[in-house]
């Protein structure tokens, strides 16, 4: 039998009967055996309450669940606990309680073992807290007889009067009776919209909320005094489950459990283990034969399924079920994915252009032409020999796929694309704010976090002990200075660690290249560069994935020691630290290849060495852009496949399996327990708790960086991001619907700090792409050669122009090749890629004038490109209004209609008052006219003439 401890939300005076007498009747009404017989004769009580969605009476809906752990006790102790519980709930919980250990010992009449004192303290706090919840108007019901042994559940129901009160406090906008017509397009636009709707009908989700609406209810902040404005015909559905759970959570947060000066809300109670979990319930099952229709099942079919990947998301239903904050995340992810479609198409065109023109590219043809017989200087000291430039033909041809004039156009396009995406999202956000009745919504300051209150309490107790002061304390910068210093030192150390790891990978590349160069086989020597690049990138990928998880934990710890006051402050500081560390971690290897590799090599005879033995890396003959493309593609694809998808699928499944095994080990072998169907709150308890949207946003922001920052080197990045996001949307949806407990709905009108981070990445992308095009690719040197040095206005001779000459007799002692005759002939002059004077010049090996001309052109291109693209981006930002015109008109229309509603209401009141005054006046005149003929027996009727009630 389930032991239910029910609290009443009504005071005893209103019931006209003492509350203890009711509980006494419950306690002595019938014994356990009789109740078991009655339950067996009646129908299944679990079916009456829809398996945990309602209280045992089958009428009151469960709005929230509190979970706690308890230890099985003896019968005497259980009776004492029940008696103690009834006593504490009968008296006012605002009174000061004695110490928890002492109160329990006195009631039990015997001393408890020391091991149970902590459990008694938790139970005392639970009883006091739940008593305060009852005083706040909530109704509670306990259930400890579940399939999960040692775990108790507290079911919470918010009655109508509490919902109305809290909705007014929270200023929740609710739909009124007034409905108005939404402005519709006319003429040509109407025909175009109808055609588009017919074309897109197969990809629209089959959800009522997603259908285009022609009318909308006027919304107004709920007020108990103006209940007549709202449509209250169905009170059970007026506040949906999302709103009900939000209201209960607000009560849970502000209700305290007091003992002396110690104050605890639900966050503190969860942190201290008084309760082990708190969550709202899902609407029901999402799979099965006899499952009743519910929003969760509908979301699973039309949203959280890979079979509907081609359909639009039912964003309004997502918002209705999970709240505005999660709805905005999926709406943003959908807009971002849609905007990737044109970027992917243009990227594919740019890539195909490179493939089509690779055979017409004169520089790569010259490099592949063996008749040129260009002998290159050794790539390493002693063990490496001279080599032919034609052996790098494949690298040169592959470089042209990504290093061609079309990539410059694509960089400009992506910068404008980023600006357009941001503007498109702002407009979409305003449309959602209008549809979701968030216009005019302002976030109020949240309740202080439990850790902040504990720190303030500790500080106030310390000051009271020293100075006998009792003023309200708060944490100042002096209190947080050690945490700030730890944050600064910790972040600097983590950034330095990332640089050190990248430097270690550079040493690996150099040493491995030298070791592989000793190989005597020609095939081994030819594949040295590819082998070294591929293995180094894989090492970088593994290190990035590991450090991402480490940095996430470190960022959370650094934020916790700062003790931010509210959850919003905590989230923003955590996001900033995590993004900074993960940004540096993900992009440092790419920045090295793009801007530092091959820049500080030196020249033959005067190379730059690391640790006096390893030469700095050089770029391939075709440039470093090809290697940058390989690095970017492997890291991006690896992070998306391994970290974003595999981890998101594998880790929750593994955690769920571990929890299942633990529960199975603790479960009783009783046949009744196995046959009995689990309650809804038991099933939800086994799900993974919701950890916030920060990880979801973070992986998409890092991906946005891959798509925009180095897009000049990898035009296919938008395509791979698009393919990943199509899977990511359904993966996240399936996780939210089936794998996670239902999160508390949070109101929000935007995506918060993430928008500023996106804007910052968009601005940074313009600068980085300008430097990639000018310094990493050969675009500027080709332009300079074409317009300044070419004799016939073509690119013939460009490769020879970029190579300098070196006399092999000028090698430093011990650095010349061990086998100078490896090519079959004696080499006098070898070539290397640089702009330097030839050995027969007066200033041999000095930097030539061509270098300065190319450098000036590169810097000029960076300045022109950056300012031009920034201006174009700002122009796009200016020309596209943030608020769509039709939405601004609808918002204005709502304001006018609301004013009209109130004006009519005031006029109605005035007319009613005047009517009553006239009636009262006429009644008085009639009474005065008939007064001489009235006898004494009619005095009662005379008095009634003047007692006409006027009620407004």
Secondary structure, 3 states (H helix, E strand, C coil): CCCCCECCCCCHHHHCCCHHHHHHHHHHCCCHHHHHHHHHHCCCHHHHCCCCCECCCCCCECCEEEEEECCCCCHHHHHHHHHHHHHHHHCCCCCCCCCHHHHHHHHHCCCCCHHHHHHHHHHHHHHHHHHHHHHCCEEEEEECCCCCCCEEEEEEEECHHHHHHHHHHCCCEEEEEEEEECCCCCCHHHHHHHHHHHHHHHHCCCCHHHCCCCEEEEEEECCHHHHHHECCCCHHHHCCHHHHHHHHHHHHHHCCCCECCECCCHHHHHHCCCCCEEECCCCCCCCCCCCCCCHHHHHHHHCCCHHHCCCCCCHHHHHHHHCHHHHHHHHHHHHHHHHHHHHHHHHHHHHHHHHHCHHHCHHHHHHHCHHHCCEECCCCCCCCCCEEHHHHHHHHHHHHHHCCHHHHHHHHHHHHHHHHHHHHHHHHHHHHHHHCCCCCCCCCCCCECHHHHHHHHHHHHHHHHHHCCCCCCCCCHHHHHHHHHHHHHHHHHHHHHHHHHHHHHHHHHHHHHHHHHCCCCHHHHHCHHHHHHHHHHHHHHHHHHHHHHHHHHHHHHHHHHHCCCEHHHHHHHHHHHHHHHHHHHHHHHHHHHHHHCCCCCEECCEECEECCCEECCCCCCCCCHHHHHHHHHHHHHHHHHHHHHHHHHHHHHHHHHHHHHHHHHHCCCCHHHHHCCCCHHHHHHCCECCCCCHHHHHHHHHHHHHHHCCCCCCCCHHHHHHHHHHHHHHHHHHHHHHHECCCCCCCCCCCCHHHHHHHHHHHHHHHHHHHHHHHHCCHHHHHHHHHHHCCCCCCCCHHHHHEEEEEHHHCCCCCCCCCCCCCCCCCCEEEEECCECCCCCCCCCCECHHHHHHHHHHHHHHHHHHHHHHHHHHHHHHHCCCCCHHHHHHHHHHHHHHHHHHHHHHHHHHHHHHHHHHHHHHHHHHHHHHHHHCCHHHHHHHHHHCCCCCCC
